[in-house]
Amino acid sequence: MAKTNVLVVEDESIVSKDIQHSLKKLGYNVVGSASTGEKAIDLALDIKPDVVLMDIMLKGDLTGIDAASKIRETLNIPVVYLTAYA
């Protein structure tokens, strides 16, 4: 069975690396990572991952929710939201 391709979108680099490491240990294929909504959109359109793990609060002009909406407009892929805020 083919590995699931995951795009990780997280603006805190240490958290991003930890998520990527955990995903790889669980057998997922991390195909890219982005720290801004703009880069996430570009990567998703280019790479076409199977799923996106998206931080809600990102640095820059776009929130994770904004970026996910733009990704979902053109790609029919699931987006799982992540946040450190309670």
C-alpha angles and dihedrals in degrees: 000000000000119000118252112252112227131192112204118207113189129136096206105081097206092051090046092052091048092051091047092049092049092048092050091050089053091053101259123136111234104208098179149338134220134189099198135048092239093055091045091057092048093048094045092052091047101040100030096208123198092239139004124219102206129191109219097216111053132169114251134040099312128063120216089256091054092048092047091052091053091047092049091051090069107017125051097216130128120254120205113200122221129189139168092207119101 
